[in-house]
Amino acid sequence: MPRKASSPAGKNSHADKLRFSAEVAVKEVLALKKGEKILIITNPEKDVLEISWSIYNASEAVGGCPTMVIQPVKTQLDFAEPAVLAAQKSNPDVILSISKEKLGNDAGGLKKPYVHKGVKYDSYFTYLLGSKKSRSLL
């Protein structure tokens, strides 16, 4: 059973609440284990970047191996940055998109879908989740 995140007993600052929430997400929801790779994809917007750093730090604290990739804000019509797609293809144990809007489309997956057990996926992100190669918060 995962350890409980330490309580922010008496601490009410935004940073304390964010740190506590990140600890709960990493330890109890994602159940990240020592040595597991976690990929965090985010944007350089204050709120999502702050959340992403909190998840990164909480992951590191439990012995996870976090990697964070920051790309410009993407809309439903934009393509994800090539570095984001390459990072996804490292097949992390956990993958998170903490974006202001969208992750961005996968140009390669739209041209030639990824297939797992007869199911087609137009993005590597959904392929990782659908094939159970990675887990996430959804």
N, C-alpha and C positions, 0 to 999 in steps of 0.2 A: 504494500500500500504506500503511495507517495507520501512524503513528509508534508506536513502542513506549512504553508508559508508563514513567516514570522509576522505577527500582528503589528500594525502601526500604532500600538497602544499609546494613546495620548498625542500622537503626531497627526496633525491635520493639514500639513502643507500639501500643495499640489504635487510636489516631487515625491513626498512620502507615499501619498495615495497611488501615484503612478508606479512607483517601485513595488509596492505591495501587490497591486493588480498584475504587474508583469510576473512577479514571483508565483502567484496563484496560477496564471496562464501556463507558465513554463513547467512548474512542478506538478500541478494537479490536472490541468486540462490536457496539455500536450504530453505529460509524463516523460519529459526529456530525460534521457539517461546519460551517464558519463560516457563521453566519446562519440555520442551521436552528432551528426552534422545537421545544422539548422541554417537554412538560407532565408534571409529576410530581404524582401524587395520593397523599396520605399521611394519616396520623393523628397526633394529638399524643401518641403513646406514645414513650417514650425511644428504644428501639432502631430502630424504623422511621423516626422523625424524624431521627435521627442519620445513617442510611443515605441518606435523602432529601436532606439538606443536603450530604452528600459528593458525591452525583450532581449536585446543583445546581451546586456549586462547580467540579467537574470539567467540567461542560458550559460554564460561563461561561469557564473557562480556555482552552478550545479555540475560543472565539468563537461558541458556540451562544447561543441566546436562551431561557434557561430560565424557566419559570413554575412555581411550586409552589402547590398548593391543599391546604389542610389541613381535613379534615372529621372529625367524631367517628367512632369505631370503628363499623363497620357489620357486621351479621351477614348470613347468607344471606336473611333475611326482611325486612331493612331496605331503604329506598330511599336512593339517593345524594342528596346535597344538590343543590338546584337550581344553585348556583354551580359545582359539579363538572361537571354536565351541560353547562352553558353553556360552560365552559372546554374541554370535549371538542369542542364544536361549532366551536371556532376552527380545527379541523383541523390539529393540530400534525404536524410531520414525524415526531416520536417521541412516544410516550405510554407512561408507566409508572404502574402502580398498585403502590405500595409500602405495603401495608396490613397492619395487625395481623391482620385477619380477611378481610373482603371489601370490594370496591369499593362495593357497594350496587346495588340494582336500578334500572333505568331505567323509571320509570312510563310515560313516553310511548312508549317502545319496546315495552313489554308490551301497550299498548293498540293501537298501530299500528306494527308492525315496520318497520324500515328495510330497504329492498330494494336489492340490487346484483346485476345480471345474474341475476335470478330467485331469488336466495338471500335469505331473510328473516333478519334479525338483531333480537333483542329488546333489545339495548343498543347505544348509539352507539359504545362502546368496541370491541365485537366487530365492528361494522360498519366502523369505521376500519381494523381489522386485516384483516378478510375482503376488503375492497375494495382493500386495499393503499394506502390513502390515508395511513396511518401505519405505522410499524414499532415493535416493542417487544421486550422480553426475555420470552420465554415458556418 
